[in-house]
Amino acid sequence: MAAPARLSYVTPSAGLRWGIVSLLFAASLINYLDRASLSLALPVIGVDLHLDPTQKGLLLSAFFWSYAFMQVPVGLLVDRYPIRWVYAGLFAIWSLACGFTGFVGSLAVFLLLRVLLGIGESVYFPGGTKMVYLLFPPKHRGLPSGLFNSGTRLGFSVGGLFVPWLIGAFGWRMMFLVVGFGSLVWLIPWLLTVPAHANAVAADVPRATLRLPRFDRNLLGICLGFFCFDYFLYLLLTWLPDYLVQARHLTMMRAGIYSALPFLAFGLSEILGGGFADWLIRRGWTETRARKTVVTVGFLAGLLLIPAMFVASGEAAIAFIVGACFVGLSTGNSIAIVQTCAPEQEIAAWSGMQNFAGNLGGIVAPLLTGVLISRTGSYLPGFILASLLLVIGIVPYWWILGELRPRVPHAP
């Protein structure tokens, strides 16, 4: 029986490969800048639109309704059609949705645009994961995976400085116009750089079909672990600025600056964690041991969010939150785990399933935290819950997810 054919790697020059990764990084940065602009502007928007904490939680959660449920359909599209065009089309949708938010006059319209934003942004994770898979061999995927996804955290970090300044100078409506419509410039280098058929496959490999991936044990472990990770992440993304303003009594400008620091640590640790696991593999560690170990260290770092709730000073709280954001050490490795375990025709589909499961946490975390704040008058229960979920998330990576080894394609 002939050995199964394998997908062809896109192997132009090293410069072009890293250039594409840089564009994925920039898109991820824009992705979170557009996404997090609401969190950073929420104290002002809440006053302007007369929103209570539960309504704030509803608005923060709306993005994830469509973002989560579009992950698998978009992953299937990325596996079947050219990434260049799928990514460009959805990028345009998310940028326009962000820009038109500057014109909203009611909560209902705001919710509609956040849902549209989620549809567009659903391409960044499965699209970026598939592109890195095509560009790099397994032992070198941790670094580019961490690098492209680190833009998401740095996007919030940049936003923490840029968005409050825009709001203070021009108002929250103009902020959305500038951030959203200005992002469309990214499409120019993307269309000029990425090959039209970047995800072309070897001639004897069947074209990917538009069907759900088979749900096996490895995919279950990946999804459960990523749910816990994303719950923690989206708690911080959606509620950290409001926490700093309401509980720590910082001005919105200071809250924006202080919010930037944890996500700067988050982004840098993504690059560090992915690169470190790659280095361990080249030093003789198995991919299974290296990537699971770094994921575990990252998840345990998230426990530092708990002492942040109890210290007296805002500066000490931020220091602990920065330490907790070294959970980012896990991210490049969780992406590389999918690239190794998924059948080669289903990389983006598995990635979409992973991000779908994770973003269920994005739906639950803002809503549940808002309800807990309303009922207890404190941010403490919601923040502690997010940290403890990370510890639980270690379990599926070690006891459900098996050895990291490539899978052959499923028969059509």
C-alpha positions in Angstrom: 0.0 0.0 0.0 1.4 3.4 -1.0 2.3 5.8 1.7 -0.2 8.6 2.1 0.6 11.8 0.1 1.5 14.8 2.1 0.6 18.5 1.7 3.3 20.5 -0.1 4.9 23.1 2.0 5.0 26.6 0.7 8.8 27.0 0.4 9.8 30.2 -1.4 12.5 32.2 0.2 13.0 32.5 4.0 12.4 36.2 3.6 9.0 35.7 2.0 8.0 33.1 4.6 8.8 35.3 7.5 7.2 38.2 5.6 3.9 36.3 5.5 4.2 35.5 9.2 4.8 39.3 9.8 1.6 40.1 7.9 -0.3 37.5 10.0 1.2 39.1 13.1 0.0 42.6 11.9 -3.5 41.2 11.1 -3.7 39.6 14.6 -2.6 42.9 16.2 -5.3 44.8 14.2 -7.8 42.0 15.1 -7.4 42.6 18.8 -7.1 46.4 18.4 -10.5 46.4 16.7 -11.9 43.8 19.2 -10.6 45.4 22.3 -11.5 48.9 21.5 -14.9 48.3 23.0 -13.4 47.1 26.3 -11.2 50.1 26.5 -14.0 52.5 25.7 -16.6 50.7 27.8 -16.5 53.1 30.8 -17.4 56.0 28.5 -19.8 54.1 26.3 -21.6 52.8 29.4 -22.3 56.3 30.6 -23.2 57.6 27.1 -25.7 54.7 26.4 -26.8 54.3 30.1 -25.7 50.6 30.4 -25.8 48.7 33.6 -23.2 45.9 34.4 -25.4 43.2 32.9 -25.9 45.1 29.7 -22.2 45.8 29.5 -21.6 42.0 29.8 -24.1 41.4 27.1 -22.4 43.9 24.8 -18.9 42.4 25.5 -20.2 38.9 24.9 -22.0 39.6 21.6 -18.8 39.5 19.5 -18.2 35.9 20.6 -21.6 34.7 19.6 -20.7 34.8 15.9 -16.9 34.6 16.4 -17.1 31.2 18.1 -19.7 29.6 15.9 -18.0 30.7 12.7 -14.7 29.0 13.6 -15.5 25.6 12.1 -17.2 26.9 8.9 -14.3 29.3 8.3 -11.8 26.6 9.0 -13.4 24.4 6.4 -13.3 27.2 3.9 -9.6 27.8 4.6 -8.8 24.1 4.1 -10.6 24.1 0.8 -10.1 27.5 -0.8 -7.1 29.9 -1.2 -6.2 31.5 2.1 -5.2 34.7 0.3 -8.8 35.4 -0.7 -10.7 34.0 2.3 -8.5 35.9 4.7 -8.7 39.2 2.7 -12.5 39.1 2.3 -13.2 38.4 6.0 -10.5 41.0 7.0 -12.5 43.6 5.1 -15.7 42.7 6.8 -14.3 43.0 10.3 -12.6 46.3 9.6 -15.8 47.8 8.1 -17.9 46.5 11.1 -15.5 48.2 13.5 -15.5 51.5 11.5 -19.3 51.7 11.3 -19.5 51.3 15.1 -18.7 55.0 15.2 -22.2 55.7 14.0 -24.3 53.6 16.4 -27.1 55.1 18.3 -28.6 52.2 20.2 -27.6 49.0 22.0 -29.4 46.9 19.4 -27.3 48.3 16.5 -24.2 48.0 18.6 -24.9 44.3 19.2 -25.5 43.7 15.5 -22.1 45.3 14.5 -20.3 43.3 17.2 -21.8 40.1 15.7 -20.6 41.1 12.3 -17.2 41.9 13.7 -17.1 38.4 15.1 -17.9 36.9 11.6 -15.0 38.7 10.0 -12.4 38.1 12.7 -13.2 34.4 12.8 -10.6 33.8 10.0 -7.5 35.0 11.9 -6.9 31.8 14.0 -7.6 29.0 11.6 -6.1 31.0 8.7 -2.9 31.8 10.5 -2.6 28.2 11.9 -2.9 26.7 8.4 -0.5 29.1 6.9 2.2 28.4 9.5 1.6 24.7 8.9 2.3 25.1 5.2 5.3 27.3 5.7 7.3 25.5 8.4 8.2 21.9 9.4 7.0 20.6 12.8 10.1 21.3 14.9 10.1 24.9 13.8 6.4 25.8 14.2 6.3 26.9 17.8 8.1 30.2 17.2 6.1 31.4 14.1 2.9 30.2 15.7 3.7 32.2 18.9 4.8 35.1 16.8 1.7 35.4 14.6 -0.6 35.0 17.5 1.3 37.4 19.8 -0.1 40.2 17.7 -3.4 39.6 19.3 -2.0 40.4 22.8 0.1 43.3 21.6 -2.9 44.6 19.8 -4.6 45.1 23.2 -1.3 46.5 24.6 -1.1 49.1 21.8 -4.8 49.7 22.2 -4.3 50.5 25.8 -2.1 53.4 24.9 -3.7 54.5 21.5 -7.4 54.0 22.1 -7.7 56.1 25.3 -5.8 58.9 23.7 -8.1 58.8 20.7 -11.2 58.8 22.9 -9.8 61.7 25.0 -8.9 63.8 22.0 -11.8 63.0 19.6 -14.4 60.9 21.4 -15.2 57.2 21.3 -17.1 57.4 18.0 -14.2 58.9 16.1 -12.0 56.3 17.7 -14.0 53.5 16.1 -13.9 55.3 12.7 -10.1 55.6 12.7 -9.3 52.2 14.1 -11.8 50.4 11.8 -11.5 52.1 8.5 -7.8 52.7 8.9 -7.2 49.0 9.2 -8.2 48.4 5.5 -4.7 49.6 4.5 -3.4 46.1 5.6 -5.0 44.5 2.6 -2.6 46.1 0.2 0.6 44.3 1.3 -1.3 41.1 1.9 -2.6 40.9 -1.6 0.8 41.8 -3.0 2.7 39.3 -0.9 0.7 36.1 -0.4 0.7 33.7 -3.4 -2.7 33.2 -4.9 -2.6 29.4 -4.2 -0.6 29.3 -1.0 -2.5 26.3 0.2 -2.1 24.3 -3.0 -1.6 20.6 -2.4 0.3 17.8 -4.0 -1.4 16.5 -7.2 -2.2 13.1 -5.6 -3.8 14.4 -2.5 -7.6 14.8 -2.6 -9.0 18.3 -2.2 -10.3 19.0 1.3 -14.1 18.6 1.6 -16.5 20.9 3.4 -17.3 18.5 6.3 -16.8 18.5 10.0 -13.6 16.8 11.2 -14.0 13.5 13.1 -14.0 14.2 16.8 -11.3 12.0 18.4 -9.6 12.0 21.7 -6.8 14.3 20.8 -9.2 16.9 19.5 -11.3 16.6 22.7 -8.2 17.2 24.9 -7.2 20.2 22.8 -10.7 21.7 22.9 -11.1 21.3 26.7 -7.7 22.8 27.5 -8.3 25.7 25.1 -11.7 26.5 26.7 -10.0 27.0 30.0 -7.3 29.1 28.5 -9.6 31.4 26.6 -11.9 31.8 29.5 -9.0 33.4 31.4 -7.9 35.4 28.4 -11.3 36.9 27.7 -12.0 37.7 31.3 -8.9 40.0 31.1 -9.7 41.3 27.7 -13.2 42.3 28.5 -13.2 43.3 32.2 -9.6 44.4 33.1 -10.0 48.1 32.0 -13.4 48.3 33.8 -11.8 46.7 36.9 -9.0 49.2 37.0 -11.4 52.1 36.7 -14.1 50.9 39.1 -12.2 48.9 41.7 -8.8 50.5 41.6 -10.1 54.0 40.9 -7.7 54.8 38.1 -8.5 57.4 35.4 -9.4 55.9 32.0 -6.0 57.0 30.6 -4.1 55.4 33.4 -6.3 52.3 33.2 -5.5 52.1 29.5 -1.7 52.3 30.1 -1.9 49.8 33.0 -4.0 47.4 30.8 -1.3 47.5 28.1 1.4 46.1 30.4 -0.1 42.7 31.0 -0.8 42.2 27.3 2.7 43.2 26.4 3.9 40.4 28.7 1.3 38.1 27.2 2.5 38.8 23.7 6.2 38.5 24.4 5.7 35.3 26.4 3.9 33.7 23.4 7.0 34.2 21.3 9.3 33.1 24.1 7.2 30.0 24.9 6.9 28.8 21.3 10.6 29.4 20.6 11.7 27.7 23.8 9.8 24.5 23.1 11.3 24.5 19.6 14.7 24.7 21.2 13.9 21.9 23.6 12.9 19.7 20.7 16.1 20.4 18.8 18.0 19.6 22.0 16.4 16.1 22.0 13.1 16.4 23.9 10.2 14.7 22.3 7.6 17.2 20.9 5.0 15.8 23.3 7.1 16.4 26.4 8.4 19.8 25.3 5.1 21.4 24.3 3.0 19.9 27.1 5.6 21.0 29.7 5.6 24.6 28.5 1.8 24.7 28.3 1.7 23.6 31.9 4.1 26.2 33.1 2.1 28.9 31.3 -1.2 27.8 32.8 0.3 27.7 36.4 1.4 31.3 35.9 -2.2 32.3 35.7 -2.7 31.7 39.4 -0.9 35.0 40.0 -4.2 36.7 39.2 -5.5 35.6 42.6 -3.0 37.6 44.8 -3.6 40.6 42.5 -7.1 40.8 43.9 -5.9 41.1 47.5 -3.0 43.6 47.4 -3.7 47.1 48.5 -2.0 49.1 45.8 -3.0 49.3 42.1 0.7 49.1 41.1 1.2 45.8 43.0 -2.0 44.4 41.5 -0.8 45.2 38.0 2.6 43.5 38.8 0.8 40.3 39.7 -1.5 40.6 36.6 1.6 41.0 34.4 3.0 37.8 36.0 -0.3 36.0 35.4 -0.1 36.9 31.7 2.9 34.7 31.3 0.2 32.1 30.6 1.1 33.2 27.1 4.0 30.8 27.2 1.4 28.1 26.3 -0.1 29.7 23.2 2.4 29.0 20.4 2.6 25.4 21.7 -1.1 24.9 21.8 -1.2 26.0 18.1 1.7 23.8 17.2 0.0 20.8 18.9 -2.9 21.1 16.5 -0.6 21.4 13.5 1.0 18.1 14.5 -2.0 16.1 15.6 -4.6 17.1 13.0 -5.0 15.2 9.7 -3.1 17.2 7.1 -6.3 17.9 5.1 -8.0 19.3 8.2 -5.5 21.6 9.9 -7.7 24.7 9.7 -10.8 22.7 10.5 -9.2 21.3 13.7 -7.9 24.8 14.5 -11.4 26.1 14.0 -12.8 23.5 16.4 -10.1 24.4 19.0 -10.9 28.1 18.7 -14.6 27.4 18.8 -14.3 25.6 22.1 -12.0 28.3 23.4 -14.4 31.1 22.5 -17.3 29.4 24.2 -15.3 30.7 27.1 -15.4 34.1 25.4 -19.1 34.0 25.5 -19.4 32.7 29.1 -16.7 34.8 30.8 -18.0 38.3 30.1 -21.6 37.4 30.9 -20.9 35.3 34.0 -18.4 37.9 35.4 -21.0 40.7 34.8 -23.6 38.7 36.7 -21.2 38.0 39.5 -20.3 41.6 39.8 -24.0 42.6 39.8 -24.8 40.1 42.6 -21.8 40.4 44.8 -20.6 43.9 44.1 -17.1 42.5 43.7 -14.7 41.5 40.9 -13.1 38.9 43.1 -15.3 35.8 42.4 -15.0 36.2 38.6 -11.3 36.7 38.6 -10.6 33.8 41.0 -12.8 31.5 38.9 -10.8 32.3 35.8 -7.5 31.4 37.5 -8.8 28.1 38.9 -10.1 27.1 35.4 -6.5 27.3 34.1 -5.4 24.6 36.6 -8.2 22.4 35.5 -7.2 23.0 31.9 -3.8 21.3 32.5 -5.6 18.0 33.0 -6.8 17.4 29.4 -3.4 18.3 27.9 -1.7 15.5 29.9 -4.5 12.8 30.5 -6.7 13.1 27.4 -4.3 14.4 24.7 -2.0 11.6 23.7 1.4 11.5 21.9 1.9 14.3 19.4 2.3 12.6 16.0 1.0 13.4 12.5 -2.2 11.9 11.3 -2.9 10.6 7.9 -5.8 12.1 6.0 -9.2 10.6 6.4 -10.6 8.9 3.3 -13.2 11.0 1.5 
